[in-house]
Amino acid sequence: MESYGSLDPALLKSALAVDVNEISLEDNSSRPRKFRVGRVLDGCASQDDIFAAVAPLVETVTCGGSACIFAYGATGSGKTYTLQGAERSGAAPGLAHHALRRLVEGPGGGPVRLSMVEVYCEQIRDLLTSAPADASAPPPSLQCSRRDAQGRMALDCARSEVGTFAEAEELLARGYAARAAGGTLCNERSSRSHVVLFATCLSMEGITPANGGQLVLVDLAGSENVQKSGADEDSKLLAEAKAINKSLSALADVVEATSKRQQFVPYRNSRLTMLLEEALTQAKVLVMVHVSPLARDATDSGHSLNFAGRVQAVDFGAQRMRAEQEERLKSGLQRLRKEKEAAENREAELRRQNSALLEQLHSRAKDPPSLASTTIPSRAEEAAVVAGTVPALAPAPVLRSSASAPGLRRVRCRASP
């Protein structure tokens, strides 16, 4: 998780001091408060410089990974300008334009599927749907009851496939034009909703994802003080400000729960966090925190920098997933090593048994049994073996000659079997 600080170029009395990646803020406290971020882009940074800072995440998408980039800050701090650029003709394009051009026309680029929604007063509205008959009608709201196999929100929003940057640029302009906006005392064109742009890389056929790479750009509405913005005097602006602050607070709760590695992370406390659950758990996340250097905005800048400090060390999922994958690979490697060791031991035992059998065979070949010691069975014994029994042979009777019987000869007879 990374956070970058972007400073408003308008300087009156500055309350900020920058030392490389450390920002010191002078507010009502007795001593300056210090905040450390990943990188600081001051008011002199161009749109090209901003894109160069986040380009590694866009390259991750072209290689099949997922990345999520937030624009965070108080109202009027320049978040929409960073992502969209100036609305006037000929102005430098914003980060979204640079990123889409890289995905479509850059090396390894190709067709991209775009969808764009806004979270307005806890409703998710489709910004790329067909233009309604009444131009003043708000974008249609989407149902949020459907879930995918993992239990995450699945939206039936419009998805447009583009093959050129000109097509992507046209859709981007159409989506931002449909976004809810209104004037306040702090910003004459204040964003009254959070905008989320999804860009998914496709195969050359434009049917299925080529490599699963997805870029999510989130233009958050700015937190605001209703007294300073004048929203407390307008019921519509007040309802919008309450919804914006509530959803940003829910996002902060998700950051807090993730940083503490709690088992339950409250993604469903807001439509914004429900919509971003997949990105926050599977993608590389970067937060561009916009602050004003003016002393009059020191309080808002302090809140934004404090949020930056909280997300700086948070692992929203990509690193944790990588660690889990490495752990599974290590466990699999250990299992394979054990199986290999068992197979080697069994092979050694078989070799030993084979050697013993060969030695016995060689010894018998050298010393064949003697014929003198071999007993040749009689026919009766062979017949008995065939019949299954061995009968006891009676001794042969002997007839001896008698002295009183002259003329008789001694005869030896063997009993027949």
C-alpha angles and dihedrals in degrees: 000000000000135000128199126195119223118192127212108245093220107098125188111140108351121218094183133083121187126207108178102290097351122091122198117202123198111204135139093307122103095249134024116275116230127213129183121212136172095254140345123227110190129203092276093063114111127217088259089056091051092051091047088057093055098033094103090064092050089051088054089060093051088054093054101269132119128244134182123197122191129197105207133175147097121305113287095018095119106261097137091044090057094052102032104024124217117327095222119101116268094018121138112275119244134242093276091058093049092048095048092047089053093049095047105034105017127097109300091009129134143142116354131199113221131197126170128190138166132216106222120174091336092311124115110220129188113238097185099051120120113288111266122236089248107061091201093056115109120244115275119269119240128224114249100193099093119095134190126228091280093050095253125137116276116197129198094216127148113276119195125193116215129188100183134047091238090062092047092048091052092052091047092053091047092051095049090047090058094049119115111255137161143171123262135169089263099045129016091209104032119176108239096189142040114253122209122190119194119198117183123186114234137198119260088263089059093225109098132023110274097212108348093257114155133176120201118194116191121194102191121203110243123258110243143192104237092212093053094043094044092235090131089071095052120060094206094049090045093054090048093048092050091050092047094049092045093053092046089051089052089052089052089051090054089051091049094048092046093048090053091045092234117179092230117055112187099229092145096059090090139022088235095058091041089055093048099042095104093047093047093051102040109025138073105256129211125179119201104203113202118205135173117232092211117117091226089061095047093113094053091043089052091054092049094047090047088055089049090054091051095052095040095086099028119118104210096187114288095086092039091051089049090051091049090050090050090049091051090048091050091050091048091049092051091049091051091049091052091048090049091050091049091049091050091050091050091048090052091050092050090049090052092050091047091052091050092051091049091052091052091049093050093048092052091048090054096047110038116187116269119252090218091063093046115103113216109211120228124241090258091054091047090051090048091051089051090048091048099246135082111217121213109249116225117228114261113259117241124212111207125200118249126223091222090058108063119188095037120119128218110254128188115205130187119214115244116242 
